[in-house]
Amino acid sequence: MKQVKDIRGIIFDLDGVLVNTDRYHYQAWKQIADKLGVYFDETVNNRLRGVSRMDSLEIILENYTGKKLNPEQKARMAEGKNRLYRGFLENMTPAAVSAENRRVLEVLREKGYRLALGSSSKNAGFILNKVELMRYFDAVSDGNHISRSKPDPEVFLKAAEYLKLPARQCAVVEDACAGIDAALAGGMTAVGIGDAAGYEKADYTLECLEELLQVLEEKRYD
């Protein structure tokens, strides 16, 4: 088990950790899949978590049996999904973030931790502004800054770089197994929550985000 006494930066995944937009992703991808005549359900949708837009489309197309699609057609589909998704996101308000999660961010800042977002989404900044979380973060590393999706550690390594911290001094809070794998591949402490709370590779697991404060406080003095 890694020690967290030297942790100086906390990198958060966005969806499933701080906010929940899974239903918006699902609704948007479902419309695209239906047009293609491709079977799509929650199980398939769960495979898309933490995955880039184009890689997500390729997963959906695993069940596609129609005429071969060229790169331009795929790009148009991915952009169409994003337009649908952005439309759903317009309805988000600060109420989408629980008071508990907002308090955790406030306490971490008060304690002097540097905070970053590490998300494969190209809409991360838009979402942070909609729910009024941007002010808590020192850096944002998202799909606009990377070329490789999780489990590649690029998005988290970029976040550590933006925080001006070595990877070993950063902890990543993730709800997807691919995100845990990415954190570990980057040499960071991996903290699992949500679906990743049962992932045996995680260094620490949380039932709720508030438990992160307890983990950091207890382990600091081990």
C-alpha positions in Angstrom: 0.0 0.0 0.0 1.4 3.4 -1.0 1.9 6.1 1.6 0.1 9.4 1.0 2.2 11.5 3.4 4.1 13.0 0.5 1.0 13.8 -1.6 0.8 17.4 -2.6 -1.6 17.3 -5.5 -5.0 15.7 -6.0 -6.2 14.9 -9.5 -9.9 14.3 -10.0 -11.7 12.6 -12.8 -14.9 14.5 -13.5 -17.8 12.3 -14.5 -18.8 9.9 -11.7 -16.5 11.5 -9.2 -17.6 15.2 -8.9 -20.7 15.2 -11.2 -22.7 12.6 -12.9 -23.4 13.0 -16.6 -23.5 9.4 -17.6 -27.2 9.6 -18.5 -26.4 12.4 -20.9 -23.7 10.4 -22.6 -26.0 7.4 -22.8 -28.9 9.4 -24.3 -26.6 11.0 -26.9 -24.8 7.8 -27.9 -28.1 5.9 -28.0 -29.4 8.2 -30.6 -26.3 7.7 -32.7 -26.4 3.9 -32.2 -30.1 3.8 -33.1 -29.5 5.6 -36.4 -26.8 3.0 -37.2 -29.1 0.1 -36.2 -26.5 -0.9 -33.6 -27.5 -2.5 -30.2 -26.6 -0.2 -27.4 -27.4 -0.5 -23.7 -26.1 0.5 -20.3 -23.5 -2.3 -20.3 -22.0 -1.0 -23.6 -22.2 2.6 -22.2 -20.2 1.6 -19.1 -17.3 0.5 -21.4 -17.1 4.1 -22.7 -16.3 5.6 -19.3 -13.0 7.5 -19.3 -12.6 6.8 -23.1 -12.2 9.4 -25.7 -15.1 10.3 -28.1 -13.6 8.6 -31.2 -12.5 5.5 -29.2 -16.0 5.3 -27.8 -17.5 5.4 -31.3 -15.2 2.5 -32.3 -16.5 0.5 -29.3 -20.1 1.1 -30.4 -19.2 0.2 -34.0 -18.0 -3.3 -32.8 -21.7 -4.3 -33.4 -22.1 -2.5 -36.6 -22.8 -4.6 -39.7 -23.6 -2.0 -42.3 -21.6 -0.4 -45.1 -18.0 0.4 -44.1 -17.6 3.9 -42.7 -14.8 6.2 -43.7 -12.9 8.5 -41.3 -15.0 11.5 -42.4 -18.3 9.8 -41.7 -17.0 8.6 -38.2 -15.9 12.2 -37.4 -19.3 13.5 -38.3 -21.0 10.9 -36.1 -18.7 11.8 -33.2 -19.4 15.5 -33.7 -23.1 14.8 -33.9 -23.0 12.9 -30.6 -21.2 15.9 -29.0 -23.8 18.3 -30.2 -26.5 16.2 -28.6 -24.5 15.8 -25.4 -23.8 19.6 -25.2 -27.5 20.2 -25.6 -28.2 18.0 -22.6 -25.4 19.7 -20.6 -27.1 23.1 -21.1 -29.5 22.0 -18.4 -26.9 21.5 -15.8 -26.7 23.8 -12.8 -24.6 24.1 -9.6 -27.1 21.8 -7.9 -25.6 18.9 -9.9 -22.7 19.0 -7.4 -23.5 17.8 -3.9 -22.8 20.0 -1.0 -20.5 17.3 0.4 -18.3 17.2 -2.8 -18.1 20.9 -2.8 -17.0 20.9 0.8 -14.3 18.3 0.1 -12.8 20.6 -2.5 -12.9 23.6 -0.2 -11.2 21.7 2.6 -8.5 20.4 0.3 -7.7 23.9 -0.8 -7.7 25.1 2.7 -5.1 22.4 3.6 -2.9 23.6 0.8 -3.3 20.7 -1.7 -3.0 21.6 -5.4 -6.1 20.4 -7.3 -6.4 19.4 -10.9 -9.0 17.9 -13.1 -7.9 14.9 -15.3 -10.7 14.0 -17.7 -10.8 12.6 -21.2 -13.8 14.8 -22.0 -13.3 17.7 -24.3 -16.3 19.3 -22.5 -14.7 19.3 -19.0 -14.2 23.0 -18.8 -17.7 23.7 -20.1 -19.1 21.4 -17.3 -16.9 22.9 -14.6 -18.2 26.4 -15.5 -21.9 25.2 -15.6 -21.7 23.7 -12.1 -19.4 26.5 -10.8 -16.5 24.3 -9.8 -13.8 25.9 -11.9 -12.6 28.2 -9.1 -11.5 25.2 -7.0 -8.9 24.0 -9.6 -5.4 25.0 -10.2 -5.2 23.2 -13.5 -7.4 21.3 -16.0 -6.1 18.5 -18.1 -8.8 17.2 -20.5 -9.5 15.8 -23.9 -8.3 19.0 -25.6 -4.8 18.4 -24.3 -4.2 14.7 -25.0 -3.9 12.3 -27.9 -4.3 9.0 -25.9 -7.2 7.9 -23.7 -7.1 6.1 -20.4 -5.7 3.6 -19.4 -2.8 5.6 -21.0 -1.6 7.9 -18.2 -1.2 11.0 -20.5 -4.1 13.0 -19.1 -2.9 12.6 -15.5 0.7 13.2 -16.3 -0.3 16.4 -18.0 -2.3 17.4 -14.9 0.8 16.8 -12.7 2.9 18.8 -15.1 0.4 21.7 -15.0 0.5 21.5 -11.2 4.3 21.6 -11.3 4.5 18.4 -9.2 6.2 15.0 -9.8 3.8 12.2 -10.5 4.7 10.4 -7.2 3.4 13.4 -5.2 -0.1 13.2 -6.9 -3.1 11.1 -6.0 -5.8 10.4 -8.6 -9.5 9.9 -7.7 -11.2 7.8 -10.2 -14.5 5.8 -10.6 -13.4 3.8 -13.6 -11.0 0.8 -13.7 -9.3 2.3 -16.8 -8.6 5.5 -14.8 -7.1 3.5 -11.9 -4.9 1.7 -14.4 -3.9 5.0 -15.9 -3.0 6.5 -12.5 -0.8 3.5 -11.6 0.8 3.5 -15.0 1.8 7.2 -14.4 3.3 6.3 -11.0 0.6 8.0 -9.0 -1.5 6.9 -6.0 -4.8 5.5 -7.3 -7.9 6.1 -5.2 -11.0 4.3 -6.4 -14.6 5.5 -5.8 -17.9 4.3 -7.3 -17.4 1.4 -9.7 -13.7 1.5 -9.0 -14.1 1.1 -5.3 -14.2 -2.6 -5.8 -11.1 -2.7 -8.1 -8.3 -4.6 -6.4 -5.6 -2.6 -8.1 -6.6 0.7 -6.4 -4.3 1.8 -3.6 -7.2 3.2 -1.6 -11.0 3.0 -2.0 -13.7 5.3 -0.9 -17.4 4.9 -0.3 -17.9 8.6 -0.7 -15.7 11.6 -1.6 -15.6 12.8 2.0 -13.6 9.8 3.0 -10.7 11.2 1.0 -10.2 13.7 3.7 -9.9 11.0 6.3 -7.5 8.9 4.2 -5.2 11.9 3.7 -5.3 12.9 7.3 -4.8 9.4 8.8 -2.1 8.2 6.4 -0.1 11.5 6.7 0.8 10.4 10.2 1.4 6.7 9.7 
